[in-house]
Amino acid sequence: MKVLLLGANGQLGSDIRRLWDDATIEIGGATRADADVTDADAVRALVARERPDVVINTTAFHNLPVAESDPETCFRVNVVGGWHVARAAADASAAVVQVSTDYVFDGERREPYVEDNARRALNVYGAAKIATEDVVRQANPRCLVVRVSGLYGLAGSAGKGGNFVETMLRLAREGQPLRVVSDQVTAPTNTAAIAEGLLPLVRDEMRGVVHLAADGECSWHEFAAAVFESSGLAPQLEAVTTDEFGGPVRRPLYSVLGSERVARLGHWREGLERYLREREER
């Protein structure tokens, strides 16, 4: 099986390339320099040249505050870009895997969301990802939409200048007091675990929608406290509500992902310990 991986230098893409040790799969990585997903001709030419069996699209515009002020760019990269990738894959008789997000849900539940739960986004990014899911599935019937939550990986996040763990560690070492929301609950997930969980789904040609996220759940404040405990740091850490924290983006207060199709990944604490261990080894 030949796989074309778009966003190969991102958090998830980097871990797919690093961890997919399968002799039956050949991975070709592409970045924005190879083909910008908003350029239909460039994407079509890349896919036609590589002739993959599967195209995995990990690219995204996911800077939430910027998305609120610039929805056009958010929709162009996510929705139009997703359409270009799915259509190019279909034209080449290839399947497509599209990465999506827990932010397609509104957070009104208090139990994990599963694949068939109704979607309702609270912010521009979430709305764009709902539209992305729909156009990708329309453009290419051989499609797998993979929803994930709270990603952090060794490669960092180009759109955010790091990830939550790295931001917490940096601010703690700078001696800054920290205010972290305690009423937004999710399951932060190491991209290494997602990469490993995705491999058998691609190999088995799963279609439709699936959730890949860490087991357990925690608030961002609890997650920050666990980061500091595991790193031997003790900064001033204050728990605040979403209303107290403020900001331009509405976020779901509960966005934990469960699944009716696959087992949940390892517990979020295991993912964090692995991240910190592999980070230190680097």
C-alpha positions in Angstrom: 0.0 0.0 0.0 1.4 3.4 -1.0 0.4 6.3 1.3 0.7 10.0 0.4 0.9 12.0 3.7 0.0 15.7 3.5 1.3 17.8 6.4 4.2 15.5 6.9 6.1 18.0 9.0 3.3 18.7 11.5 2.7 17.1 14.9 0.6 14.2 13.7 2.3 13.8 10.3 5.7 13.7 11.9 4.7 10.9 14.3 3.1 8.9 11.4 6.4 9.0 9.6 8.3 8.2 12.7 6.2 5.3 14.0 4.6 3.5 11.1 7.0 0.6 10.9 5.2 -1.6 8.4 6.9 -3.3 5.5 3.6 -3.4 3.6 3.2 0.4 3.6 5.3 2.9 1.7 4.9 6.5 2.9 5.5 9.5 0.8 5.5 12.8 2.7 4.5 16.2 1.4 4.5 19.6 2.9 3.0 23.0 1.9 6.1 23.6 -0.1 5.3 20.6 -2.3 1.6 21.5 -2.7 -0.6 24.1 -1.0 -3.9 22.4 -0.4 -5.7 25.6 -1.5 -4.2 25.2 -4.9 -6.3 22.6 -6.7 -3.9 22.2 -9.7 -0.9 21.7 -7.4 -2.7 19.1 -5.3 -4.0 17.2 -8.4 -0.5 17.2 -9.9 1.1 15.9 -6.7 -1.4 13.1 -6.3 -1.2 12.1 -10.0 2.6 12.1 -9.8 2.7 10.0 -6.6 -0.1 7.6 -7.5 -0.9 6.6 -3.9 -3.5 4.1 -2.7 -4.4 6.4 0.2 -4.0 10.1 0.8 -3.9 11.2 4.4 -4.7 14.9 5.0 -3.3 16.2 8.3 -3.1 19.8 7.1 -5.4 22.3 8.9 -5.8 26.0 9.8 -6.3 25.7 13.6 -5.3 28.9 15.1 -8.7 29.5 16.8 -8.4 33.3 17.6 -7.2 34.1 14.1 -10.0 32.0 12.7 -12.5 34.1 14.5 -11.2 37.3 12.9 -10.4 35.7 9.5 -13.0 33.0 8.8 -12.3 33.2 5.1 -8.8 31.8 5.4 -9.9 29.2 7.9 -12.6 27.9 5.5 -10.3 28.2 2.5 -7.6 26.0 4.0 -9.8 23.5 5.8 -12.9 23.2 3.7 -11.7 24.1 0.2 -8.3 22.4 0.9 -10.0 19.3 2.1 -12.2 19.2 -1.0 -9.2 19.6 -3.3 -7.4 16.7 -1.5 -10.4 14.4 -1.5 -11.3 15.1 -5.1 -7.7 14.6 -6.3 -7.6 11.3 -4.4 -10.9 10.2 -6.0 -9.6 11.2 -9.5 -6.6 9.0 -8.9 -8.7 6.1 -7.6 -7.2 6.5 -4.1 -8.9 6.6 -0.7 -8.7 9.6 1.6 -8.2 10.0 5.3 -9.2 13.4 6.7 -8.3 14.5 10.2 -11.1 16.4 12.1 -11.6 17.6 15.7 -13.7 17.3 18.9 -14.6 21.0 18.3 -17.4 19.8 15.9 -19.4 19.3 19.1 -21.0 21.9 21.4 -20.1 20.4 24.8 -23.6 20.1 26.1 -23.2 16.5 26.9 -21.5 15.2 30.0 -20.5 11.8 28.6 -18.1 11.1 25.8 -19.2 11.9 22.3 -19.4 9.0 19.9 -19.2 9.0 16.1 -23.0 9.4 15.4 -23.7 12.2 17.9 -25.1 15.4 16.4 -22.6 18.0 15.5 -22.9 21.7 16.5 -19.9 24.0 16.6 -19.4 27.0 18.8 -16.6 28.7 16.9 -15.4 29.3 13.4 -12.8 26.5 13.4 -15.4 23.9 14.5 -17.8 25.1 11.9 -15.1 24.9 9.2 -14.3 21.3 10.3 -17.9 20.2 10.1 -18.0 21.6 6.5 -14.7 19.9 5.8 -16.1 16.5 7.0 -19.1 16.9 4.7 -17.3 18.0 1.5 -14.6 15.4 1.9 -17.2 12.6 2.3 -19.1 14.0 -0.7 -16.0 14.3 -2.9 -14.6 10.8 -2.2 -16.8 7.9 -1.0 -13.7 6.0 -0.1 -13.2 8.3 2.9 -12.3 7.9 6.6 -12.8 11.0 8.9 -10.7 10.7 12.0 -11.8 13.0 14.9 -9.1 13.7 17.5 -8.8 15.9 20.6 -6.3 18.1 22.4 -3.3 17.2 20.2 0.3 17.6 21.3 3.3 16.0 19.7 7.1 16.3 19.6 7.0 18.3 16.4 5.0 21.1 18.0 2.3 22.9 16.1 3.4 25.3 13.4 0.1 27.3 13.5 0.3 27.8 17.3 4.1 28.1 17.9 4.3 25.0 20.0 1.7 23.0 21.9 0.0 23.2 25.3 2.6 21.2 27.1 5.5 23.2 25.7 3.7 26.5 26.5 3.1 25.4 30.1 6.7 24.3 30.6 8.1 27.6 29.0 5.9 29.8 31.2 6.7 27.9 34.3 10.4 28.1 33.7 10.1 31.9 33.1 8.5 32.1 36.6 5.2 33.5 35.3 2.0 32.9 37.3 -0.4 30.7 35.3 -4.2 30.9 34.9 -5.7 27.8 33.3 -9.3 27.0 32.7 -10.8 24.3 35.0 -14.2 24.0 33.4 -13.2 22.9 29.9 -12.9 19.1 30.0 -11.4 17.0 27.2 -8.9 14.1 26.7 -5.5 15.6 25.7 -3.9 13.1 23.3 -0.3 12.5 22.3 0.0 12.4 18.5 2.2 9.3 18.8 -0.7 7.3 20.2 -3.0 8.6 17.4 -0.4 7.7 14.8 -0.2 4.1 16.1 -3.9 3.8 16.4 -4.5 5.1 12.9 -2.2 2.5 11.2 -4.5 -0.6 11.5 -7.5 1.5 10.4 -5.7 2.5 7.2 -4.4 -1.0 6.7 -7.9 -2.4 7.1 -9.5 0.2 4.8 -11.9 1.5 7.4 -14.5 4.0 6.1 -16.9 6.5 7.6 -16.1 8.4 10.8 -14.1 7.2 13.8 -12.8 8.8 17.0 -9.2 8.4 18.1 -8.6 9.9 21.5 -7.0 9.2 24.8 -8.9 7.3 27.5 -10.0 9.3 30.6 -10.8 12.9 30.8 -9.5 16.0 32.6 -9.7 19.8 32.6 -6.9 21.8 31.1 -6.0 22.9 34.6 -5.7 19.3 35.7 -3.6 18.6 32.6 -1.3 21.5 33.4 -0.9 20.3 37.0 0.0 16.9 35.7 2.6 18.4 33.4 4.2 20.2 36.2 4.1 17.3 38.6 5.8 15.0 36.1 8.4 17.6 35.3 9.3 18.5 38.8 8.0 22.0 38.6 5.9 24.0 41.0 4.8 27.3 39.4 1.9 29.4 40.7 -1.1 27.8 39.0 -4.5 29.3 39.4 -7.7 27.5 38.3 -10.1 29.9 36.5 -13.4 29.6 34.7 -13.8 30.1 31.0 -15.7 33.3 31.7 -12.9 34.6 34.0 -10.3 33.7 31.5 -12.0 35.5 28.6 -10.9 35.6 25.0 -12.5 35.8 21.6 -13.3 32.1 21.1 -16.2 30.1 22.4 -15.1 26.6 23.3 -17.1 23.5 24.3 -17.0 22.9 28.0 -17.0 19.1 27.4 -15.4 17.6 24.3 -14.3 14.1 25.4 -14.4 11.6 22.5 -15.5 8.0 22.9 -16.1 5.5 20.2 -18.5 2.8 19.1 -16.1 1.6 16.5 -12.6 1.2 18.1 -11.1 1.0 21.5 -10.0 4.3 23.1 -6.3 4.9 23.1 -4.2 4.6 26.3 -5.0 6.9 29.2 -4.1 10.6 28.8 -1.6 10.3 31.7 0.3 7.5 29.9 0.4 9.7 26.8 1.8 12.6 28.8 4.5 10.5 30.4 5.5 9.1 27.1 5.7 12.6 25.6 7.9 13.9 28.4 10.1 10.8 28.2 10.6 11.0 24.5 11.1 14.8 24.7 13.9 14.2 27.2 15.5 11.6 25.0 15.6 14.0 22.1 
